[in-house]
């Protein structure tokens, strides 16, 4: 896999925002999300959010995330995402359910920022071990 992009450069202190329906299909991305991921909004909207999922991410991490947000709670964590050009970036992300006036979940919104080098280093080995366990 290609090397990491210069996260501080591509983020430049910006927040990336995306919104999905209840199935995880992208309904909105901000300009910063496009800049960081390398995709245009037209390439992202209507696609599953896992279009940016890096194969190094453990399945269990996403299972935990989906369980949390579908229960109506916020989820935050560290995610390694794959850019369109094959490079990758780490993002500290928070995902919140979007609810209608009947308190039904209608979608999800996420906001992310560049992950600290410390958080990345602390999670790389953990994620690798999780993936090895998933293979057994």
C-alpha positions in Angstrom: 0.0 0.0 0.0 1.2 3.5 -0.7 2.6 5.6 2.1 0.9 8.1 4.3 0.2 11.5 2.9 1.4 14.6 4.8 -1.7 14.9 7.1 -0.9 18.3 8.4 -0.6 19.6 4.8 -3.8 18.1 3.5 -5.8 19.0 6.5 -4.3 22.4 7.2 -6.4 22.6 10.4 -9.6 21.9 8.6 -12.5 19.7 9.6 -13.8 17.1 7.2 -17.5 16.5 7.3 -19.6 13.8 5.7 -23.3 12.8 6.1 -24.9 9.4 5.2 -28.3 7.8 5.2 -29.0 5.0 7.7 -27.3 2.5 5.4 -24.1 4.4 5.2 -24.6 5.8 1.7 -23.0 9.3 1.4 -25.5 12.1 1.0 -23.2 15.1 1.7 -19.5 15.8 1.9 -17.8 19.2 2.5 -15.1 20.6 0.3 -12.4 19.6 2.9 -13.5 16.0 2.8 -13.1 16.0 -1.0 -9.7 17.7 -0.8 -8.4 15.2 1.8 -9.9 12.1 0.2 -9.0 13.1 -3.4 -12.5 12.4 -4.6 -15.0 14.9 -6.0 -18.4 15.3 -4.3 -20.0 13.8 -7.5 -17.8 10.7 -7.1 -18.8 10.3 -3.4 -22.4 11.1 -3.2 -24.6 8.0 -3.6 -21.7 5.7 -2.8 -21.2 3.7 0.4 -19.0 5.5 2.9 -16.7 2.6 2.9 -15.3 3.8 -0.4 -12.6 5.5 1.7 -12.2 2.5 4.1 -8.6 1.3 4.2 -8.1 -2.5 4.1 -5.8 -2.2 7.2 -8.9 -1.3 9.3 -10.3 -4.1 11.5 -13.8 -5.3 10.7 -14.5 -5.4 14.5 -13.8 -1.6 14.8 -16.6 -0.9 12.2 -18.9 -3.4 13.8 -18.5 -1.6 17.1 -19.0 1.8 15.4 -22.3 0.7 13.7 -23.6 -0.9 16.9 -23.0 2.4 18.8 -24.4 4.8 16.2 -27.5 2.6 15.4 -28.3 2.6 19.1 -28.5 6.4 18.9 -25.2 7.2 20.6 -22.2 9.1 19.4 -19.1 7.2 18.4 -15.6 8.5 18.2 -12.4 6.8 17.2 -9.3 6.8 15.0 -9.7 5.7 11.4 -7.2 5.0 8.7 -8.8 6.0 5.3 -7.8 5.3 1.8 -7.5 8.2 -0.7 -8.5 7.9 -4.3 -4.8 8.0 -5.3 -4.0 5.0 -3.1 -2.4 7.1 -0.4 -3.9 7.0 3.1 -4.6 9.4 6.0 -5.5 9.0 9.7 -8.4 10.9 11.1 -9.9 11.3 14.6 -13.6 11.2 13.9 -16.8 11.6 15.7 -20.1 10.2 14.3 -23.5 11.3 15.5 -26.9 10.0 14.6 -29.3 12.4 12.9 -32.8 12.1 14.2 -36.2 13.3 13.0 -38.9 14.9 15.2 -40.1 11.4 16.3 -36.6 10.6 17.5 -36.0 8.1 14.6 -32.5 7.9 13.2 -32.6 9.2 9.6 -28.8 9.2 9.0 -25.4 10.0 10.4 -23.0 12.9 10.3 -19.3 12.7 11.0 -16.7 15.3 11.6 -13.0 14.5 11.6 -9.6 16.1 12.0 -6.0 15.0 11.5 -5.0 12.4 14.0 -2.1 13.0 16.3 1.1 11.0 15.6 0.9 9.6 19.1 -2.7 8.3 18.6 -1.7 6.8 15.3 1.3 5.0 16.8 -0.8 3.7 19.8 -3.4 2.2 17.4 -1.4 0.8 14.5 -0.3 -2.3 16.5 -3.7 -2.7 18.1 -5.4 -2.6 14.7 -2.9 -5.1 13.3 -3.5 -7.5 16.2 -7.3 -7.1 15.7 -7.0 -8.0 12.0 -4.8 -11.0 12.8 -7.5 -12.2 15.3 -10.2 -11.8 12.7 -8.3 -14.1 10.3 -8.4 -16.9 12.9 
